[in-house]
Amino acid sequence: MPKLGMEPIRKDALVKATIVEIGRVGSLDVTVSQIAKRAGMSSALAHHYFGSKEDMFLAAMRHVMTLYGAEVRGALAAAEGPEGRVRAILRASFSAGNFRRDVVGAWLNFWVLAQSVPEAKRLLAVYQGRLRSNLVVALRPLAGARAPEIAASLGALIDGLYLREVLKSGPADGAAAVAVALRHLDAELSLKS
């Protein structure tokens, strides 16, 4: 007889194990068995909860995006003024919780998966749309008609900094990434409209 209330705990353990294993290996070439072992359960139970490795990975990325979204919302709530809001979004994008080696590796693999899996492509589009919208709203009072253009460049810069980070060794350096993004923001805001 199954233990009541264990499903959410086990699913959460599998989601976290998926992120860690993909980050450890550096690709989606991990097995459900490896993920399940890291989570302390059988691969049959992992399949029972998610059905496939792809479904497990999509659940892991939803988890990553949920944590990121919560951090952005918290940062925005504490931010003062439009420029403070943009800076808060950039800092949240490279916070210790969002810019960990395993999470950065998961993002890289997610971008690859989005090229061929419609659900991953849809999920990525939702993330990109929210990021762009948050940036444009914060930038509009600062940059007027240039807000969408600056938001697009900041979004591309965030993605690029994640990509470069995954190619480095050692712990992720969120402070350095934030500094690059803030310099770009300052340069863009100093240009005349």
N, C-alpha and C positions, 0 to 999 in steps of 0.2 A: 504494500500500500504506500503511495507517495506521501511524503511529508508535506503537510499544508504550509503554504507560504514560501516554499523553497524555490519555486520557479523564478521569481524576480531576482533572488539572490544568485542563483546559478546563471541566469542570463547575464547579469551584471558581471559576474566573474568571467564568463566567456568573452564578453565585449572587451573587458580590460586585458584579458590574455591575448586576444586578437591584436590589439594595438601593440602590446609588448612584443609579441612574436614577429609581427610584420616589421616593426622597428629593429628588432634584433637581426633578422635575416636581410632586411633591406629590399624585400620584394614580396609579391603575393605568392611566392613559391614556398608557402608553408602549408602543412597539412592540417586537416581538422584534428587529427590525432595529436599533433604537436600543440595546438591551441588547447585542446581538451586536457592534455597532460598538465600544461601550465596552470590551467584553472582547477586542477585537482579532480577531474571527472573523466568518465569514459567518452570515447568519440561517439558512441551510440547515443548517449545522452545529449551531446552537443548537436548531433543531427536531429534529434527529437525536438530540441528547442528552436533550431534555426533552419533546418532543412538542407542548407548547403554552405560552403565556405563563403561564397559570394554574399549570401544573405547575412552571414555573420559579420563580414567586413562592412556591409552597408549599415548594419546596426551599430558597429563600432564608430563609423563616421558620423552617424546621427548623434551618437553620444558625444563625440568630439565637438560637433557643431552646437549641441545643446549647452555644453560647458562654456564654449566660446561666446555664444549668445548671452548667457547669463552674466558673464564677465563684462561684456560690452554694455549691457543694460545697467549694471551696477556702476561702471565707470562713467557712463553718460549721466546717470542720476546725480553723481557727485561733481560733475564738471560745471564750470562757470563760463558762460558766454560761448559764442560759436567756435572761437579758436580753441578754447578749452575742450569742447566736444570733439573736434577733429583729433586733437592730441590724445584724448582719452581713448578713442577708437584705435589709434596707432599703438598706444601703449598696451592696450588689451590684446592686440594682435600678436604681440611678442612677449606676453607675460610668461612667468615661469610655468604656469599650468598649461598654456597653449603652445609654447615654443620649446617643448621637450624633444629630445632626440627621437623617441619612439613616435610621438605625435607628428613631428615633421616628416618622418619616414612614411607614416600612414597617409599624410596629405599627398606626398609624391606619388604613391601608388594609387591613390584615389583619382588623381588627375589622369593617370594612365587608364584606369578602369572606365572613367567617364567617356573615353573615346569609343568604347564598344558596348557598354551596358546602359540601356536607356534610363533605368532607375538611378544609376550613379550620375548620369548626365543631368537628369532632372534635379537631383539633390545638389549638385554643384551649381546649377543655375540659380537655385533658391538662395544658396549662400552668397553667390556673387551679386545677386540682385539686392539682397539686404545690405551687404557691405556698401555697394554703390549708393543705395538710397540714403543710408545713414551719413555717408560722406557728403553727398550732394546737399542734403538738408543743412548740415553743419557749415558747409563751405559757401552756400549761397549768400549769406550776409557779408561774407568776407571777400568773395570773388565775383559775385554777380553771375553774368552769363558764362563765365569761365568755370563755374563750379563743376559741371559734368566732366569737362576735360581734365581738371585737376583730380577729381575723384577717380577717373579712369587711370590716370598715371599713378596715383597712390595705390590703387588696387593691383595694378601690374607690378609695382615695386614690392608690395607685400608678398605676392606670389614669387617674385624673383628672389627675394631675400630668403624665403623658405627653400627654394630650389638650391640656392648657393649653400645654405646651411647644411642640407642633407649631404652635400658633397664634401664637407669638412669632417675632420675627426675631432673627438673630444666632446665635451658638453656644449650644448647650444648656448649661444651668446645673445640673449634677448636684448640686453642693454645696448650692444653695438648695433643691432638691427634697428632698434627704436631711434638711435642717434642718426642713422642714415635716413630713415623715413622722415624724421623731424627736420633734418637739413633740407630735404627735398621740399617739404611743405613750406618752410621759410623762404626758399628760393622762389617757389611758385607764387607765394603771396606777395613777394616783393616786386613782381612784374606788374606793370601797368595793365589795366583791363583794356 
